[in-house]
Amino acid sequence: MVQSRIRNQHLTAINNDSKTNNVIEALHNRFQIMVGKYHPSLYTLLMELKKEQEDVQQMITEVDAGRRI
C-alpha cells in the first residue's frame, strides 16, 4: 500500500500536476490578504465572502462575453 502512495506522488510530480495542498494554501493566502486579518469576525468573513462571490460572478460574465481574464 505504501508503494502505491509513493508512486501516485511520483506521477503527480512527473505530470506537473498541482498538489491539493498548494492550491488550498494559495486560496487561503489570497483570502487572508483580502480580509486583512488572521481571525476575522463572522460578520467580516461573510461580507468578504459576499464580495468574493460578486467578483467571481463578474469574471464569469466577462468570460461568457468573450473577454479573456
KESE-910739 format. One record per residue (C-alpha): residue in one letter; x, z, y. Coordinates in pm, whole numbers. Example, Ala and Ser with C-alpha at 12.3 -4.5 7.8 and 13.67 -1.06 7.14 Angstrom:
+---------+--------+--------+--------+
: residuo :      X :      Z :      Y :
+---------+--------+--------+--------+
:       A :   1230 :    780 :   -450 :
:       S :   1367 :    714 :   -106 :
+---------+--------+--------+--------+
This chain:
+---------+--------+--------+--------+
: residuo :      X :      Z :      Y :
+---------+--------+--------+--------+
:       M :      0 :      0 :      0 :
:       V :    279 :     76 :    245 :
:       Q :    430 :   -268 :    193 :
:       S :    109 :   -446 :    300 :
:       R :    102 :   -242 :    621 :
:       I :    464 :   -329 :    698 :
:       R :    402 :   -693 :    609 :
:       N :    100 :   -708 :    841 :
:       Q :    305 :   -577 :   1132 :
:       H :    578 :   -824 :   1042 :
:       L :    332 :  -1114 :   1052 :
:       T :    195 :   -987 :   1383 :
:       A :    545 :   -999 :   1531 :
:       I :    621 :  -1342 :   1382 :
:       N :    292 :  -1491 :   1509 :
:       N :    345 :  -1332 :   1851 :
:       D :      2 :  -1168 :   1826 :
:       S :    -78 :   -887 :   2065 :
:       K :    -84 :   -539 :   1930 :
:       T :   -407 :   -349 :   1988 :
:       N :   -224 :    -57 :   2142 :
:       N :    -61 :   -281 :   2406 :
:       V :   -396 :   -427 :   2509 :
:       I :   -556 :    -84 :   2536 :
:       E :   -258 :     56 :   2729 :
:       A :   -280 :   -233 :   2977 :
:       L :   -652 :   -177 :   3024 :
:       H :   -601 :    197 :   3071 :
:       N :   -321 :    139 :   3323 :
:       R :   -526 :   -112 :   3522 :
:       F :   -828 :    118 :   3530 :
:       Q :   -620 :    419 :   3631 :
:       I :   -471 :    222 :   3921 :
:       M :   -818 :    103 :   4020 :
:       V :   -967 :    454 :   4015 :
:       G :   -659 :    614 :   4170 :
:       K :   -696 :    937 :   3972 :
:       Y :   -586 :   1066 :   3634 :
:       H :   -908 :   1258 :   3575 :
:       P :  -1194 :   1115 :   3785 :
:       S :  -1528 :   1290 :   3810 :
:       L :  -1817 :   1146 :   3615 :
:       Y :  -1967 :   1003 :   3934 :
:       T :  -1638 :    835 :   4033 :
:       L :  -1597 :    697 :   3682 :
:       L :  -1947 :    549 :   3681 :
:       M :  -1906 :    395 :   4026 :
:       E :  -1574 :    236 :   3929 :
:       L :  -1720 :    102 :   3605 :
:       K :  -2005 :    -48 :   3805 :
:       K :  -1757 :   -217 :   4041 :
:       E :  -1563 :   -349 :   3743 :
:       Q :  -1881 :   -487 :   3589 :
:       E :  -1965 :   -666 :   3915 :
:       D :  -1612 :   -813 :   3934 :
:       V :  -1627 :   -937 :   3575 :
:       Q :  -1972 :  -1085 :   3631 :
:       Q :  -1840 :  -1270 :   3937 :
:       M :  -1548 :  -1407 :   3733 :
:       I :  -1786 :  -1524 :   3461 :
:       T :  -1999 :  -1701 :   3721 :
:       E :  -1691 :  -1872 :   3866 :
:       V :  -1567 :  -1983 :   3524 :
:       D :  -1912 :  -2118 :   3439 :
:       A :  -1900 :  -2319 :   3763 :
:       G :  -1571 :  -2477 :   3653 :
:       R :  -1326 :  -2270 :   3857 :
:       R :  -1006 :  -2155 :   3690 :
:       I :   -917 :  -1791 :   3729 :
+---------+--------+--------+--------+
